[in-house]
Amino acid sequence: MTKTVNVAIVGGGLMGREIAAALQRWPALIDHPVRPQLTAVCDINPAALDWFDQIPTVTQKVTDYADLLADDANDVLYIAVRHDLHQQLYVDTIQAGKSLLAEKPFGIDGSAAQAIMAAAAANPESFVRCASEFPFFPGAQVAVNYVRSAALGRIIEARCAFLHAGDLDVDKPINWKRQARYCGEAGVMNDLGLHVWHVPLRLGWVPDRIFGMLQDIVTERPAPNGGRERCDTWDNAVLHGWVTTDNYSFPLMTEMKRIAPGEKNTWEFEALGLDGGVRFSTKNPKRVEIFSLVDVPGGGREQVWSSLDAGSQSVWPTVTGPNFESGFSDAILQMLAAFLAEREGALGGRFGCATPDEAALTHAIYGAAIRSHETGEVVRVGR
């Protein structure tokens, strides 16, 4: 019989509700080894808990996460809270023996990430991964599998970006993501970075050198008291890195932007090699573009970018017709499917959620980017 797993959510905001909604679509997955059910929710704001009344399996609503940790019925916690709260909540969850799907950046800085890593090492019964849903789009998986096939040949360059325009409005009120004491010195890199680094790191593309270009564009925002308050986080970050393989090095560029005019929530990946290339953007979520050199009848050998429709299937098979479209909610469902399958040791060779090692490594990359921006020099990534 399919194993039941009880899931609790800490943080009843946007992502908490997205996770709750995705769990209600679990029957769309085919032959998954577990059947999760949302049984508990925690938020310091009692009003935020009201939304979850429509989910009949939720039997526990609390304002203190310690109540969830004390309840043996809760198997897995998904936690989406401010970055400065990550270390305490994550460590407590791990030490309580609960499995954890953690939100990025896995601690406000490298020191916090290392403390979480130490707790995970000391409590191996707690399965820990970090959330990043965009690589679970079917088109993103096509691109990942294309790179893994070695079709690129010698890699020329690669790029991954997350482009958002949520802060384009200079009169948008300040909140915790725009204050370094809550979001962290890395700013937008902490907030959006793992979305960008998940795929490169999973492909083994760890940069050894970084040149960082960081922008604090909107330096003040409206405050709750009616005045204006200092907005001291980086809004945009562009990182140029060198990835060294056994035989050569290639440039890897990553972009994390909260002020990208014309964008809403766009994730992009591109990799080019001497033998081929691939690119995908969630702006056109069905389209994957493939570069190749082909023999054109009557025209000789030519360079060609061709496109294909990715369809609906991603990491875990679903009942959705393979020719249908996939979207953000489907990517979250796939992320959860991968997390819970790997927790059961049933993921196989499928693409999985970001590991604690990968999440912690991003802090070393962000630290190098900040030092590079301050000095104007290329900085080696410490590990």
Secondary structure by P-SEA (a helix, b strand, c coil): cbbbbbbbbccccaaaaaaaaaaaaccccccccbbbbbcbbbbccccccccccccccccccccccccccccccccbbbbbccccaaaaaaaaaaaacbbbbccccccccaaaaaaaaaaaaacccbbbbbbbcccccaaaaaaaaaaaacccccccbbbbbbbbccccccccccccccccccccccccccccccccaaaaaaacccccbbbbbbbbccccccccccbbbbbccccbbbbbbbbbcccbbbbbbbbbbcccccccbbbbbbbbccccbbbbbcccccbbbbbbbbbcccccbbbbbbbbbbcccccccccccccccccaaaaaaaaaaaaaaaaacccccccccccaaaaaaaaaaaaaaaaaaaccccccccc
